[in-house]
Amino acid sequence: MFAAPAALADGDPASDVLVNMTLFNPIDSGISFATIDRLQQLLADSEKAGFHIRVAMINSPADLGTATALWDKPGHYAQYLSYELSALYHGQILVVMPNGFGLYGTAPGKYAVTKAELEVRALSPAPGAGLAAAALSAVPLLAHAAGHSLPAGGYKLVSAPAAGSGTPLAGLIALMLGALLIAGCWRASLKARPLSFSRQVRR
């Protein structure tokens, strides 16, 4: 199923979509249907494993609707989405923007971001298809860091990125179960970046 965005005229599109879905894919991302399907399957497997996380991929300021002030601030936007969704959703939020990640979970509680999650290093995001590649790399690593094992599966990009997307297909790998040594999966050809996050606050 394709994660269709809400109308941009309706405030913040991602919060509208993530109320009922696990993934927000902006209309301007250019990400293939096959890749979106793979990412949605990953999030469904994550949910079944007990790791509740929803992902917002933001490709441009227009994707933020009325929240354009949070462009290039993925950590702040993850916290913003958490508050927006708090009446119906209490798990973690992962925001993927071209300049990096934002991870937020309400603290204290079972959905608080763990110290191990904050030490995760995942494939750096890039515009377009690079957003999906980064999300596909980050979610299994975060799940493992939080103590959850996902089914073995090839959660990788399944089509070449659009021209100018900035994500080389050779930089993608299949992500394995937490029992495998994560460090051994990453080669020098992968540009890694630590996940950024917002300070967690009590509500």
N, CA and C atoms as an extended XYZ file, in Angstrom:
609
Properties=species:S:1:pos:R:3:atomname:S:1:resname:S:1:resid:I:1 pbc="F F F"
N         0.850       -1.200        0.000 N   MET     1
C         0.000        0.000        0.000 CA  MET     1
C         0.878        1.239        0.000 C   MET     1
N         0.543        2.204       -0.795 N   PHE     2
C         1.325        3.432       -0.920 CA  PHE     2
C         0.872        4.437        0.124 C   PHE     2
N         1.830        5.062        0.812 N   ALA     3
C         1.501        6.041        1.845 CA  ALA     3
C         1.244        7.386        1.202 C   ALA     3
N         0.017        7.638        0.847 N   ALA     4
C        -0.323        8.900        0.180 CA  ALA     4
C        -0.360       10.036        1.175 C   ALA     4
N         0.204       11.191        0.829 N   PRO     5
C         0.206       12.318        1.750 CA  PRO     5
C        -1.132       13.014        1.799 C   PRO     5
N        -1.371       13.689        2.901 N   ALA     6
C        -2.571       14.502        3.008 CA  ALA     6
C        -2.372       15.774        2.198 C   ALA     6
N        -3.434       16.503        1.968 N   ALA     7
C        -3.345       17.748        1.209 CA  ALA     7
C        -2.470       18.746        1.939 C   ALA     7
N        -1.607       19.416        1.193 N   LEU     8
C        -0.691       20.361        1.811 CA  LEU     8
C        -1.424       21.525        2.454 C   LEU     8
N        -2.634       21.778        2.020 N   ALA     9
C        -3.378       22.911        2.573 CA  ALA     9
C        -3.864       22.638        3.984 C   ALA     9
N        -3.796       21.361        4.393 N   ASP    10
C        -4.339       20.978        5.694 CA  ASP    10
C        -3.228       20.947        6.739 C   ASP    10
N        -2.686       22.112        7.093 N   GLY    11
C        -1.712       22.206        8.175 CA  GLY    11
C        -0.469       21.389        7.919 C   GLY    11
N        -0.212       20.433        8.819 N   ASP    12
C         0.985       19.601        8.776 CA  ASP    12
C         0.638       18.236        8.179 C   ASP    12
N         1.016       17.954        6.929 N   PRO    13
C         0.600       16.714        6.255 CA  PRO    13
C         1.037       15.440        6.968 C   PRO    13
N         2.275       15.405        7.479 N   ALA    14
C         2.780       14.173        8.085 CA  ALA    14
C         1.954       13.751        9.295 C   ALA    14
N         1.573       14.702       10.144 N   SER    15
C         0.792       14.340       11.323 CA  SER    15
C        -0.588       13.815       10.930 C   SER    15
N        -1.161       14.342        9.842 N   ASP    16
C        -2.446       13.840        9.366 CA  ASP    16
C        -2.335       12.387        8.923 C   ASP    16
N        -1.262       12.061        8.218 N   VAL    17
C        -1.071       10.707        7.705 CA  VAL    17
C        -0.694        9.736        8.815 C   VAL    17
N         0.203       10.150        9.709 N   LEU    18
C         0.730        9.240       10.723 CA  LEU    18
C        -0.256        8.929       11.843 C   LEU    18
N        -1.389        9.599       11.864 N   VAL    19
C        -2.431        9.233       12.822 CA  VAL    19
C        -2.872        7.792       12.583 C   VAL    19
N        -2.979        7.389       11.325 N   ASN    20
C        -3.482        6.067       10.985 CA  ASN    20
C        -2.476        5.167       10.292 C   ASN    20
N        -1.342        5.718        9.858 N   MET    21
C        -0.376        4.945        9.095 CA  MET    21
C         0.997        5.037        9.742 C   MET    21
N         1.885        4.119        9.365 N   THR    22
C         3.217        4.091        9.958 CA  THR    22
C         4.235        4.909        9.186 C   THR    22
N         3.876        5.337        7.955 N   LEU    23
C         4.850        5.992        7.087 CA  LEU    23
C         4.247        7.195        6.387 C   LEU    23
N         4.994        8.296        6.379 N   PHE    24
C         4.633        9.448        5.563 CA  PHE    24
C         5.657        9.567        4.449 C   PHE    24
N         5.185        9.459        3.214 N   ASN    25
C         6.025        9.622        2.034 CA  ASN    25
C         5.521       10.839        1.274 C   ASN    25
N         6.300       11.905        1.187 N   PRO    26
C         5.826       13.124        0.522 CA  PRO    26
C         5.657       12.933       -0.969 C   PRO    26
N         4.781       13.707       -1.533 N   ILE    27
C         4.437       13.551       -2.947 CA  ILE    27
C         5.602       13.891       -3.869 C   ILE    27
N         6.570       14.656       -3.378 N   ASP    28
C         7.695       15.067       -4.225 CA  ASP    28
C         8.942       14.205       -4.043 C   ASP    28
N         8.833       13.068       -3.355 N   SER    29
C        10.028       12.280       -3.046 CA  SER    29
C        10.569       11.518       -4.247 C   SER    29
N         9.697       11.100       -5.168 N   GLY    30
C        10.142       10.318       -6.310 CA  GLY    30
C        10.522        8.889       -5.961 C   GLY    30
N        10.159        8.426       -4.766 N   ILE    31
C        10.499        7.068       -4.333 CA  ILE    31
C         9.543        6.075       -4.990 C   ILE    31
N        10.058        4.965       -5.461 N   SER    32
C         9.251        3.990       -6.189 CA  SER    32
C         8.224        3.319       -5.275 C   SER    32
N         7.139        2.829       -5.908 N   PHE    33
C         6.119        2.094       -5.171 CA  PHE    33
C         6.725        0.854       -4.512 C   PHE    33
N         7.623        0.174       -5.219 N   ALA    34
C         8.229       -1.044       -4.685 CA  ALA    34
C         9.033       -0.758       -3.418 C   ALA    34
N         9.756        0.347       -3.416 N   THR    35
C        10.555        0.696       -2.250 CA  THR    35
C         9.667        1.102       -1.079 C   THR    35
N         8.601        1.852       -1.360 N   ILE    36
C         7.668        2.219       -0.303 CA  ILE    36
C         7.032        0.975        0.302 C   ILE    36
N         6.674        0.021       -0.553 N   ASP    37
C         6.096       -1.230       -0.063 CA  ASP    37
C         7.073       -1.964        0.842 C   ASP    37
N         8.346       -1.980        0.456 N   ARG    38
C         9.374       -2.637        1.276 CA  ARG    38
C         9.526       -1.942        2.626 C   ARG    38
N         9.501       -0.639        2.627 N   LEU    39
C         9.629        0.112        3.873 CA  LEU    39
C         8.404       -0.097        4.766 C   LEU    39
N         7.224       -0.130        4.176 N   GLN    40
C         6.026       -0.376        4.965 CA  GLN    40
C         6.022       -1.775        5.563 C   GLN    40
N         6.556       -2.755        4.828 N   GLN    41
C         6.659       -4.109        5.367 CA  GLN    41
C         7.621       -4.141        6.553 C   GLN    41
N         8.723       -3.404        6.446 N   LEU    42
C         9.665       -3.302        7.553 CA  LEU    42
C         8.982       -2.732        8.791 C   LEU    42
N         8.207       -1.680        8.621 N   LEU    43
C         7.535       -1.060        9.760 CA  LEU    43
C         6.468       -1.986       10.343 C   LEU    43
N         5.801       -2.765        9.495 N   ALA    44
C         4.821       -3.736        9.987 CA  ALA    44
C         5.517       -4.833       10.790 C   ALA    44
N         6.663       -5.317       10.308 N   ASP    45
C         7.429       -6.321       11.032 CA  ASP    45
C         7.935       -5.767       12.356 C   ASP    45
N         8.348       -4.507       12.332 N   SER    46
C         8.821       -3.854       13.548 CA  SER    46
C         7.711       -3.782       14.597 C   SER    46
N         6.522       -3.420       14.141 N   GLU    47
C         5.375       -3.336       15.051 CA  GLU    47
C         5.073       -4.703       15.662 C   GLU    47
N         5.100       -5.746       14.839 N   LYS    48
C         4.830       -7.097       15.337 CA  LYS    48
C         5.872       -7.537       16.356 C   LYS    48
N         7.100       -7.061       16.175 N   ALA    49
C         8.182       -7.418       17.093 CA  ALA    49
C         8.135       -6.623       18.388 C   ALA    49
N         7.215       -5.674       18.483 N   GLY    50
C         7.078       -4.888       19.705 CA  GLY    50
C         7.810       -3.569       19.700 C   GLY    50
N         8.407       -3.220       18.549 N   PHE    51
C         9.109       -1.937       18.443 CA  PHE    51
C         8.228       -0.988       17.647 C   PHE    51
N         7.575       -0.074       18.347 N   HIS    52
C         6.595        0.818       17.725 CA  HIS    52
C         7.274        2.118       17.284 C   HIS    52
N         7.353        2.289       15.981 N   ILE    53
C         7.999        3.482       15.440 CA  ILE    53
C         7.283        3.878       14.146 C   ILE    53
N         7.085        5.168       13.963 N   ARG    54
C         6.510        5.694       12.735 CA  ARG    54
C         7.519        6.628       12.093 C   ARG    54
N         7.524        6.648       10.778 N   VAL    55
C         8.574        7.339       10.034 CA  VAL    55
C         7.974        8.423        9.148 C   VAL    55
N         8.555        9.602        9.215 N   ALA    56
C         8.177       10.704        8.325 CA  ALA    56
C         9.383       11.059        7.474 C   ALA    56
N         9.268       10.878        6.181 N   MET    57
C        10.325       11.279        5.248 CA  MET    57
C         9.953       12.652        4.692 C   MET    57
N        10.862       13.601        4.845 N   ILE    58
C        10.604       14.988        4.445 CA  ILE    58
C        11.647       15.384        3.405 C   ILE    58
N        11.186       15.620        2.180 N   ASN    59
C        12.112       15.884        1.080 CA  ASN    59
C        12.365       17.371        0.840 C   ASN    59
N        11.403       18.233        1.205 N   SER    60
C        11.529       19.668        0.948 CA  SER    60
C        10.695       20.437        1.960 C   SER    60
N        10.908       21.733        2.105 N   PRO    61
C        10.102       22.527        3.041 CA  PRO    61
C         8.604       22.426        2.772 C   PRO    61
N         8.213       22.270        1.507 N   ALA    62
C         6.788       22.180        1.178 CA  ALA    62
C         6.117       20.985        1.846 C   ALA    62
N         6.890       19.939        2.141 N   ASP    63
C         6.330       18.737        2.760 CA  ASP    63
C         5.920       18.960        4.214 C   ASP    63
N         6.335       20.088        4.790 N   LEU    64
C         6.024       20.383        6.187 CA  LEU    64
C         4.717       21.155        6.348 C   LEU    64
N         4.094       21.534        5.247 N   GLY    65
C         2.854       22.298        5.339 CA  GLY    65
C         3.089       23.614        6.053 C   GLY    65
N         2.358       23.836        7.142 N   THR    66
C         2.491       25.087        7.894 CA  THR    66
C         3.668       25.068        8.874 C   THR    66
N         4.395       23.950        8.941 N   ALA    67
C         5.512       23.824        9.889 CA  ALA    67
C         6.857       24.019        9.202 C   ALA    67
N         6.911       24.881        8.195 N   THR    68
C         8.140       25.051        7.422 CA  THR    68
C         9.308       25.579        8.247 C   THR    68
N         9.037       26.191        9.373 N   ALA    69
C        10.118       26.685       10.234 CA  ALA    69
C        10.979       25.540       10.758 C   ALA    69
N        10.470       24.306       10.684 N   LEU    70
C        11.209       23.150       11.194 CA  LEU    70
C        12.005       22.438       10.102 C   LEU    70
N        12.083       23.033        8.912 N   TRP    71
C        12.920       22.478        7.851 CA  TRP    71
C        14.374       22.473        8.297 C   TRP    71
N        15.076       21.381        8.002 N   ASP    72
C        16.473       21.174        8.401 CA  ASP    72
C        16.618       21.022        9.915 C   ASP    72
N        15.515       20.756       10.611 N   LYS    73
C        15.547       20.527       12.061 CA  LYS    73
C        14.803       19.230       12.366 C   LYS    73
N        15.346       18.086       11.920 N   PRO    74
C        14.619       16.821       12.065 CA  PRO    74
C        14.331       16.434       13.503 C   PRO    74
N        15.231       16.765       14.426 N   GLY    75
C        14.998       16.455       15.829 CA  GLY    75
C        13.812       17.209       16.392 C   GLY    75
N        13.746       18.494       16.115 N   HIS    76
C        12.631       19.312       16.586 CA  HIS    76
C        11.325       18.880       15.931 C   HIS    76
N        11.405       18.489       14.660 N   TYR    77
C        10.178       18.078       13.973 CA  TYR    77
C         9.672       16.735       14.514 C   TYR    77
N        10.585       15.839       14.876 N   ALA    78
C        10.174       14.563       15.483 CA  ALA    78
C         9.427       14.807       16.790 C   ALA    78
N         9.921       15.750       17.596 N   GLN    79
C         9.245       16.085       18.847 CA  GLN    79
C         7.882       16.727       18.556 C   GLN    79
N         7.831       17.587       17.560 N   TYR    80
C         6.583       18.238       17.166 CA  TYR    80
C         5.540       17.194       16.755 C   TYR    80
N         5.952       16.221       15.949 N   LEU    81
C         5.025       15.181       15.523 CA  LEU    81
C         4.539       14.345       16.699 C   LEU    81
N         5.431       14.087       17.646 N   SER    82
C         5.035       13.311       18.822 CA  SER    82
C         3.907       13.995       19.574 C   SER    82
N         4.016       15.290       19.737 N   TYR    83
C         2.952       16.043       20.414 CA  TYR    83
C         1.664       16.045       19.585 C   TYR    83
N         1.813       16.197       18.273 N   GLU    84
C         0.647       16.223       17.395 CA  GLU    84
C        -0.125       14.905       17.434 C   GLU    84
N         0.595       13.810       17.588 N   LEU    85
C        -0.016       12.481       17.537 CA  LEU    85
C        -0.326       11.908       18.917 C   LEU    85
N        -0.006       12.621       19.973 N   SER    86
C        -0.030       12.070       21.325 CA  SER    86
C        -1.384       11.551       21.782 C   SER    86
N        -2.466       12.049       21.211 N   ALA    87
C        -3.788       11.578       21.632 CA  ALA    87
C        -4.057       10.150       21.155 C   ALA    87
N        -3.388        9.741       20.055 N   LEU    88
C        -3.690        8.439       19.465 CA  LEU    88
C        -2.482        7.516       19.315 C   LEU    88
N        -1.282        8.063       19.440 N   TYR    89
C        -0.083        7.253       19.235 CA  TYR    89
C         0.969        7.627       20.262 C   TYR    89
N         1.625        6.591       20.834 N   HIS    90
C         2.576        6.850       21.916 CA  HIS    90
C         3.958        6.243       21.675 C   HIS    90
N         4.190        5.705       20.482 N   GLY    91
C         5.489        5.128       20.194 CA  GLY    91
C         6.499        6.165       19.740 C   GLY    91
N         7.617        5.684       19.215 N   GLN    92
C         8.678        6.580       18.772 CA  GLN    92
C         8.388        7.155       17.383 C   GLN    92
N         9.014        8.286       17.107 N   ILE    93
C         8.912        8.962       15.818 CA  ILE    93
C        10.319        9.113       15.242 C   ILE    93
N        10.480        8.684       13.992 N   LEU    94
C        11.742        8.895       13.278 CA  LEU    94
C        11.473        9.812       12.100 C   LEU    94
N        12.166       10.934       12.049 N   VAL    95
C        12.075       11.872       10.929 CA  VAL    95
C        13.351       11.746       10.107 C   VAL    95
N        13.179       11.647        8.790 N   VAL    96
C        14.331       11.568        7.889 CA  VAL    96
C        14.257       12.748        6.930 C   VAL    96
N        15.207       13.662        7.055 N   MET    97
C        15.343       14.793        6.151 CA  MET    97
C        16.671       14.668        5.417 C   MET    97
N        16.855       15.362        4.318 N   PRO    98
C        18.129       15.252        3.596 CA  PRO    98
C        19.353       15.583        4.445 C   PRO    98
N        19.189       16.402        5.484 N   ASN    99
C        20.344       16.782        6.302 CA  ASN    99
C        20.538       15.891        7.524 C   ASN    99
N        19.659       14.900        7.753 N   GLY   100
C        19.866       14.015        8.891 CA  GLY   100
C        18.582       13.442        9.465 C   GLY   100
N        18.733       12.796       10.627 N   PHE   101
C        17.644       12.129       11.316 CA  PHE   101
C        17.169       12.933       12.529 C   PHE   101
N        15.936       12.672       12.922 N   GLY   102
C        15.413       13.138       14.196 CA  GLY   102
C        14.677       11.982       14.839 C   GLY   102
N        14.989       11.660       16.081 N   LEU   103
C        14.369       10.544       16.783 CA  LEU   103
C        13.784       11.040       18.087 C   LEU   103
N        12.526       10.692       18.351 N   TYR   104
C        11.899       11.158       19.573 CA  TYR   104
C        10.973       10.092       20.151 C   TYR   104
N        11.020        9.956       21.458 N   GLY   105
C        10.108        9.084       22.188 CA  GLY   105
C         9.814        9.704       23.530 C   GLY   105
N         8.571        9.634       23.943 N   THR   106
C         8.170       10.265       25.195 CA  THR   106
C         8.880        9.616       26.386 C   THR   106
N         9.397       10.415       27.270 N   ALA   107
C        10.061        9.925       28.474 CA  ALA   107
C         9.356       10.487       29.709 C   ALA   107
N         9.247        9.711       30.805 N   PRO   108
C         9.656        8.308       30.885 CA  PRO   108
C         8.599        7.400       30.284 C   PRO   108
N         8.916        6.117       30.165 N   GLY   109
C         7.954        5.165       29.644 CA  GLY   109
C         8.609        4.155       28.732 C   GLY   109
N         7.844        3.161       28.312 N   LYS   110
C         8.411        2.074       27.517 CA  LYS   110
C         8.804        2.509       26.117 C   LYS   110
N         8.361        3.688       25.672 N   TYR   111
C         8.712        4.167       24.333 CA  TYR   111
C         9.814        5.217       24.361 C   TYR   111
N        10.419        5.405       25.505 N   ALA   112
C        11.527        6.360       25.591 CA  ALA   112
C        12.695        5.872       24.734 C   ALA   112
N        13.407        6.800       24.135 N   VAL   113
C        14.575        6.457       23.331 CA  VAL   113
C        15.692        5.977       24.257 C   VAL   113
N        16.268        4.826       23.945 N   THR   114
C        17.313        4.260       24.785 CA  THR   114
C        18.683        4.844       24.439 C   THR   114
N        19.600        4.679       25.369 N   LYS   115
C        20.963        5.146       25.131 CA  LYS   115
C        21.572        4.424       23.940 C   LYS   115
N        21.270        3.131       23.817 N   ALA   116
C        21.813        2.360       22.698 CA  ALA   116
C        21.287        2.880       21.360 C   ALA   116
N        20.033        3.302       21.320 N   GLU   117
C        19.480        3.858       20.087 CA  GLU   117
C        20.211        5.132       19.684 C   GLU   117
N        20.558        5.929       20.673 N   LEU   118
C        21.225        7.193       20.377 CA  LEU   118
C        22.636        6.990       19.838 C   LEU   118
N        23.179        5.790       20.004 N   GLU   119
C        24.518        5.489       19.510 CA  GLU   119
C        24.492        4.816       18.136 C   GLU   119
N        23.291        4.560       17.615 N   VAL   120
C        23.163        3.916       16.310 CA  VAL   120
C        23.718        4.817       15.209 C   VAL   120
N        24.413        4.188       14.269 N   ARG   121
C        24.902        4.901       13.091 CA  ARG   121
C        24.260        4.256       11.871 C   ARG   121
N        23.611        5.059       11.060 N   ALA   122
C        22.885        4.546        9.905 CA  ALA   122
C        23.309        5.290        8.648 C   ALA   122
N        22.930        4.748        7.517 N   LEU   123
C        23.247        5.375        6.241 CA  LEU   123
C        22.712        6.802        6.208 C   LEU   123
N        23.543        7.744        5.843 N   SER   124
C        23.145        9.147        5.834 CA  SER   124
C        22.051        9.403        4.805 C   SER   124
N        21.043       10.205        5.151 N   PRO   125
C        19.978       10.523        4.196 CA  PRO   125
C        20.485       11.386        3.055 C   PRO   125
N        19.729       11.361        1.972 N   ALA   126
C        19.944       12.223        0.819 CA  ALA   126
C        18.574       12.496        0.219 C   ALA   126
N        18.432       13.526       -0.586 N   PRO   127
C        17.106       13.822       -1.156 CA  PRO   127
C        16.549       12.672       -1.978 C   PRO   127
N        15.241       12.648       -2.134 N   GLY   128
C        14.588       11.649       -2.961 CA  GLY   128
C        14.724       10.246       -2.419 C   GLY   128
N        15.177        9.317       -3.269 N   ALA   129
C        15.286        7.915       -2.885 CA  ALA   129
C        16.231        7.707       -1.711 C   ALA   129
N        17.137        8.650       -1.488 N   GLY   130
C        18.047        8.544       -0.356 CA  GLY   130
C        17.353        8.591        0.985 C   GLY   130
N        16.158        9.190        1.039 N   LEU   131
C        15.386        9.200        2.281 CA  LEU   131
C        14.951        7.786        2.644 C   LEU   131
N        14.465        7.044        1.655 N   ALA   132
C        14.023        5.673        1.900 CA  ALA   132
C        15.204        4.782        2.261 C   ALA   132
N        16.329        4.953        1.570 N   ALA   133
C        17.514        4.157        1.875 CA  ALA   133
C        17.948        4.362        3.321 C   ALA   133
N        17.930        5.603        3.776 N   ALA   134
C        18.325        5.902        5.144 CA  ALA   134
C        17.340        5.301        6.141 C   ALA   134
N        16.047        5.404        5.857 N   ALA   135
C        15.038        4.835        6.754 CA  ALA   135
C        15.159        3.319        6.825 C   ALA   135
N        15.387        2.685        5.670 N   LEU   136
C        15.537        1.235        5.628 CA  LEU   136
C        16.759        0.771        6.406 C   LEU   136
N        17.788        1.587        6.468 N   SER   137
C        18.977        1.220        7.236 CA  SER   137
C        18.790        1.487        8.721 C   SER   137
N        18.078        2.571        9.059 N   ALA   138
C        17.988        2.994       10.452 CA  ALA   138
C        17.025        2.160       11.286 C   ALA   138
N        15.859        1.836       10.742 N   VAL   139
C        14.825        1.189       11.563 CA  VAL   139
C        15.267       -0.159       12.139 C   VAL   139
N        15.848       -1.085       11.348 N   PRO   140
C        16.288       -2.340       11.957 CA  PRO   140
C        17.376       -2.153       13.010 C   PRO   140
N        18.264       -1.192       12.784 N   LEU   141
C        19.324       -0.924       13.750 CA  LEU   141
C        18.746       -0.368       15.054 C   LEU   141
N        17.766        0.516       14.936 N   LEU   142
C        17.114        1.066       16.119 CA  LEU   142
C        16.355       -0.020       16.875 C   LEU   142
N        15.651       -0.880       16.132 N   ALA   143
C        14.911       -1.964       16.773 CA  ALA   143
C        15.851       -2.864       17.566 C   ALA   143
N        16.966       -3.233       16.954 N   HIS   144
C        17.952       -4.064       17.645 CA  HIS   144
C        18.502       -3.360       18.880 C   HIS   144
N        18.811       -2.076       18.732 N   ALA   145
C        19.354       -1.314       19.862 CA  ALA   145
C        18.355       -1.229       21.015 C   ALA   145
N        17.066       -1.257       20.688 N   ALA   146
C        16.024       -1.194       21.716 CA  ALA   146
C        15.661       -2.575       22.260 C   ALA   146
N        16.346       -3.613       21.776 N   GLY   147
C        16.132       -4.949       22.304 CA  GLY   147
C        15.107       -5.785       21.582 C   GLY   147
N        14.831       -5.456       20.311 N   HIS   148
C        13.831       -6.189       19.533 CA  HIS   148
C        14.491       -6.798       18.291 C   HIS   148
N        14.162       -8.056       17.999 N   SER   149
C        14.698       -8.731       16.823 CA  SER   149
C        13.656       -8.752       15.719 C   SER   149
N        14.047       -8.342       14.535 N   LEU   150
C        13.152       -8.357       13.385 CA  LEU   150
C        13.428       -9.592       12.534 C   LEU   150
N        12.437      -10.042       11.754 N   PRO   151
C        12.676      -11.177       10.862 CA  PRO   151
C        13.786      -10.857        9.875 C   PRO   151
N        14.549      -11.877        9.505 N   ALA   152
C        15.581      -11.667        8.492 CA  ALA   152
C        14.894      -11.316        7.179 C   ALA   152
N        15.374      -10.283        6.532 N   GLY   153
C        14.746       -9.870        5.273 CA  GLY   153
C        15.588       -8.839        4.577 C   GLY   153
N        15.435       -8.741        3.274 N   GLY   154
C        16.216       -7.787        2.498 CA  GLY   154
C        15.542       -6.439        2.460 C   GLY   154
N        15.625       -5.701        3.527 N   TYR   155
C        15.001       -4.377        3.568 CA  TYR   155
C        15.923       -3.380        2.875 C   TYR   155
N        15.988       -3.462        1.564 N   LYS   156
C        16.887       -2.591        0.837 CA  LYS   156
C        16.133       -1.916       -0.299 C   LYS   156
N        16.745       -0.890       -0.847 N   LEU   157
C        16.162       -0.206       -1.988 CA  LEU   157
C        16.104       -1.174       -3.167 C   LEU   157
N        14.965       -1.237       -3.838 N   VAL   158
C        14.812       -2.232       -4.902 CA  VAL   158
C        14.806       -1.613       -6.289 C   VAL   158
N        15.014       -0.329       -6.395 N   SER   159
C        15.126        0.292       -7.716 CA  SER   159
C        16.147        1.412       -7.642 C   SER   159
N        16.713        1.748       -8.794 N   ALA   160
C        17.738        2.786       -8.816 CA  ALA   160
C        17.138        4.130       -8.461 C   ALA   160
N        17.870        4.971       -7.718 N   PRO   161
C        17.369        6.297       -7.384 CA  PRO   161
C        17.280        7.189       -8.594 C   PRO   161
N        16.423        8.199       -8.503 N   ALA   162
C        16.303        9.163       -9.588 CA  ALA   162
C        17.599        9.939       -9.744 C   ALA   162
N        17.854       10.433      -10.925 N   ALA   163
C        19.068       11.202      -11.182 CA  ALA   163
C        19.148       12.384      -10.239 C   ALA   163
N        20.331       12.572       -9.649 N   GLY   164
C        20.535       13.701       -8.757 CA  GLY   164
C        20.065       13.457       -7.345 C   GLY   164
N        19.619       12.218       -7.032 N   SER   165
C        19.122       11.962       -5.686 CA  SER   165
C        20.239       11.891       -4.668 C   SER   165
N        21.472       11.637       -5.120 N   GLY   166
C        22.607       11.630       -4.209 CA  GLY   166
C        22.758       10.347       -3.429 C   GLY   166
N        22.110        9.234       -3.841 N   THR   167
C        22.213        7.977       -3.119 CA  THR   167
C        22.701        6.872       -4.043 C   THR   167
N        23.981        6.498       -3.997 N   PRO   168
C        24.478        5.439       -4.859 CA  PRO   168
C        23.905        4.094       -4.453 C   PRO   168
N        23.446        3.312       -5.428 N   LEU   169
C        22.852        2.019       -5.132 CA  LEU   169
C        23.870        1.089       -4.489 C   LEU   169
N        25.164        1.264       -4.837 N   ALA   170
C        26.197        0.398       -4.283 CA  ALA   170
C        26.359        0.599       -2.787 C   ALA   170
N        25.867        1.706       -2.266 N   GLY   171
C        26.027        1.966       -0.842 CA  GLY   171
C        24.997        1.298        0.024 C   GLY   171
N        24.072        0.517       -0.562 N   LEU   172
C        23.001       -0.106        0.205 CA  LEU   172
C        23.346       -1.549        0.526 C   LEU   172
N        22.917       -2.042        1.691 N   ILE   173
C        23.149       -3.425        2.088 CA  ILE   173
C        21.882       -4.010        2.644 C   ILE   173
N        21.801       -5.322        2.632 N   ALA   174
C        20.683       -5.983        3.301 CA  ALA   174
C        20.931       -5.903        4.806 C   ALA   174
N        19.870       -5.645        5.561 N   LEU   175
C        19.998       -5.480        7.001 CA  LEU   175
C        19.580       -6.771        7.699 C   LEU   175
N        20.427       -7.302        8.524 N   MET   176
C        20.237       -8.616        9.112 CA  MET   176
C        19.724       -8.510       10.546 C   MET   176
N        19.467       -9.665       11.156 N   LEU   177
C        19.008       -9.733       12.534 CA  LEU   177
C        20.064       -9.186       13.483 C   LEU   177
N        19.595       -8.794       14.681 N   GLY   178
C        20.512       -8.230       15.662 CA  GLY   178
C        21.599       -9.201       16.088 C   GLY   178
N        21.409      -10.519       15.858 N   ALA   179
C        22.417      -11.483       16.252 CA  ALA   179
C        23.686      -11.348       15.420 C   ALA   179
N        23.545      -10.770       14.244 N   LEU   180
C        24.723      -10.547       13.404 CA  LEU   180
C        25.482       -9.333       13.901 C   LEU   180
N        26.734       -9.275       13.642 N   LEU   181
C        27.542       -8.130       14.045 CA  LEU   181
C        27.276       -6.975       13.099 C   LEU   181
N        26.577       -5.949       13.617 N   ILE   182
C        26.213       -4.804       12.791 CA  ILE   182
C        27.457       -4.102       12.251 C   ILE   182
N        28.461       -4.022       13.096 N   ALA   183
C        29.661       -3.306       12.671 CA  ALA   183
C        30.278       -3.929       11.427 C   ALA   183
N        30.136       -5.253       11.287 N   GLY   184
C        30.723       -5.918       10.140 CA  GLY   184
C        29.997       -5.654        8.845 C   GLY   184
N        28.772       -5.152        8.948 N   CYS   185
C        27.971       -4.894        7.748 CA  CYS   185
C        28.348       -3.592        7.058 C   CYS   185
N        28.942       -2.689        7.821 N   TRP   186
C        29.205       -1.364        7.260 CA  TRP   186
C        30.636       -1.294        6.738 C   TRP   186
N        30.756       -0.930        5.489 N   ARG   187
C        32.054       -0.814        4.839 CA  ARG   187
C        32.451        0.651        4.716 C   ARG   187
N        33.682        0.839        4.340 N   ALA   188
C        34.167        2.209        4.213 CA  ALA   188
C        33.403        2.992        3.169 C   ALA   188
N        32.746        2.289        2.246 N   SER   189
C        32.003        2.987        1.193 CA  SER   189
C        30.706        3.591        1.691 C   SER   189
N        30.266        3.220        2.909 N   LEU   190
C        29.040        3.772        3.460 CA  LEU   190
C        29.356        4.996        4.302 C   LEU   190
N        28.752        6.091        3.981 N   LYS   191
C        28.904        7.295        4.779 CA  LYS   191
C        27.934        7.215        5.942 C   LYS   191
N        28.449        7.176        7.176 N   ALA   192
C        27.592        6.991        8.340 CA  ALA   192
C        27.443        8.283        9.115 C   ALA   192
N        26.308        8.434        9.728 N   ARG   193
C        26.039        9.622       10.531 CA  ARG   193
C        25.228        9.211       11.753 C   ARG   193
N        25.571        9.718       12.947 N   PRO   194
C        24.778        9.363       14.121 CA  PRO   194
C        23.396        9.991       14.042 C   PRO   194
N        22.420        9.299       14.594 N   LEU   195
C        21.077        9.854       14.645 CA  LEU   195
C        21.054       11.054       15.584 C   LEU   195
N        20.460       12.132       15.131 N   SER   196
C        20.262       13.277       16.010 CA  SER   196
C        18.898       13.133       16.659 C   SER   196
N        18.698       13.785       17.777 N   PHE   197
C        17.446       13.600       18.483 CA  PHE   197
C        17.129       14.831       19.309 C   PHE   197
N        15.868       14.936       19.704 N   SER   198
C        15.446       16.014       20.580 CA  SER   198
C        15.543       15.574       22.023 C   SER   198
N        15.775       16.518       22.911 N   ARG   199
C        15.764       16.206       24.327 CA  ARG   199
C        14.358       15.737       24.706 C   ARG   199
N        14.298       14.632       25.422 N   GLN   200
C        13.001       14.099       25.816 CA  GLN   200
C        12.499       14.843       27.060 C   GLN   200
N        11.236       15.069       27.098 N   VAL   201
C        10.650       15.828       28.205 CA  VAL   201
C         9.459       15.086       28.762 C   VAL   201
N         9.173       15.331       30.021 N   ARG   202
C         7.989       14.753       30.654 CA  ARG   202
C         6.761       15.543       30.229 C   ARG   202
N         5.671       14.816       30.106 N   ARG   203
C         4.414       15.493       29.771 CA  ARG   203
C         3.404       15.251       30.875 C   ARG   203
